[in-house]
């Protein structure tokens, strides 16, 4: 379903692979950090029971934030979302 991450007094919500926040700058930053992490490491493990928790845990470690609320996500749906995000993007001229 989703997670809520706090960064100081700001909050962000992760659902279906996308961060949402009332602070647009924070939202963009968290989505970019997530994309960078997936590109560098491959993201959550393919057999992870809760890929969104893996993403939130890594982003909270990176930013100094804290996961304050978690609702388990659909494992199969989340696995498909993160599998699609793992695919390499090639720049063709």
BELRAKA-V480400 format. One record per helix or strand. SS is the DSSP state (H for helix, E for strand). FROM is the first residue (numbers start at 1). TO is the last residue. If there is no record, write none. Layout:
# BELRAKA-V480400
SS,FROM,TO
SS,FROM,TO
This chain:
# BELRAKA-V480400
E,2,7
E,10,15
E,18,21
H,24,41
H,51,63
E,66,71
H,75,86
